Amino acid sequence: MFFDADIDEMTAEELVDYLAFLEERRAEMDENEPADENSDAFADWAERHEELEDLYDEALERLELLRR
Protein backbone atom coordinates (compact mmCIF):
# COMPACT_ATOMS: atom_id res chain seq x y z
CA MET A 1 0.00 0.00 0.00
CA PHE A 2 1.09 3.49 -0.70
CA PHE A 3 0.17 6.80 0.82
CA ASP A 4 -0.98 8.05 -2.57
CA ALA A 5 -3.44 5.21 -3.10
CA ASP A 6 -6.70 6.10 -4.85
CA ILE A 7 -9.23 5.46 -2.09
CA ASP A 8 -12.11 6.18 -4.47
CA GLU A 9 -11.22 2.99 -6.36
CA MET A 10 -10.87 0.76 -3.27
CA THR A 11 -13.39 -1.79 -2.10
CA ALA A 12 -14.59 -1.78 1.49
CA GLU A 13 -12.21 -4.63 2.29
CA GLU A 14 -9.28 -2.78 0.74
CA LEU A 15 -10.18 0.32 2.73
CA VAL A 16 -10.20 -1.65 5.98
CA ASP A 17 -6.71 -2.94 5.15
CA TYR A 18 -5.57 0.55 4.16
CA LEU A 19 -6.86 2.01 7.43
CA ALA A 20 -4.92 -0.65 9.36
CA PHE A 21 -1.81 0.25 7.35
CA LEU A 22 -2.26 3.93 8.16
CA GLU A 23 -2.79 3.15 11.85
CA GLU A 24 0.50 1.24 11.89
CA ARG A 25 2.32 4.15 10.25
CA ARG A 26 0.78 6.56 12.76
CA ALA A 27 1.92 4.39 15.67
CA GLU A 28 5.44 4.30 14.23
CA MET A 29 5.43 8.06 13.83
CA ASP A 30 4.16 8.57 17.37
CA GLU A 31 7.03 6.45 18.69
CA ASN A 32 9.48 8.71 16.86
CA GLU A 33 8.00 12.08 17.79
CA PRO A 34 10.81 14.61 18.24
CA ALA A 35 11.12 15.79 21.84
CA ASP A 36 11.82 19.45 21.04
CA GLU A 37 8.54 20.98 19.93
CA ASN A 38 10.39 24.09 18.77
CA SER A 39 12.70 22.25 16.37
CA ASP A 40 12.52 22.00 12.60
CA ALA A 41 12.40 18.23 13.00
CA PHE A 42 9.24 18.53 15.07
CA ALA A 43 7.65 20.90 12.55
CA ASP A 44 8.40 18.43 9.75
CA TRP A 45 7.09 15.54 11.84
CA ALA A 46 3.91 17.42 12.72
CA GLU A 47 3.25 18.23 9.07
CA ARG A 48 3.69 14.60 8.01
CA HIS A 49 1.56 13.45 10.95
CA GLU A 50 -1.25 15.81 9.94
CA GLU A 51 -1.10 14.55 6.35
CA LEU A 52 -1.37 11.00 7.64
CA GLU A 53 -4.35 11.93 9.80
CA ASP A 54 -6.02 13.53 6.78
CA LEU A 55 -5.49 10.38 4.71
CA TYR A 56 -6.95 8.30 7.51
CA ASP A 57 -10.02 10.54 7.78
CA GLU A 58 -10.59 10.45 4.01
CA ALA A 59 -10.32 6.67 3.88
CA LEU A 60 -12.67 6.30 6.85
CA GLU A 61 -15.24 8.62 5.28
CA ARG A 62 -15.06 6.64 2.02
CA LEU A 63 -15.54 3.37 3.91
CA GLU A 64 -18.56 4.77 5.72
CA LEU A 65 -20.06 5.83 2.38
CA LEU A 66 -19.59 2.34 0.96
CA ARG A 67 -21.23 0.73 3.98
CA ARG A 68 -24.42 2.81 3.76
Secondary structure, DSSP 8 states (H G I E B T S, - for coil): --TT--GGG--HHHHHHHHHHHHHHHHHHHHT--S-TTSHHHHHHHHHHHHHHHHHHHHHHHHHHHT-
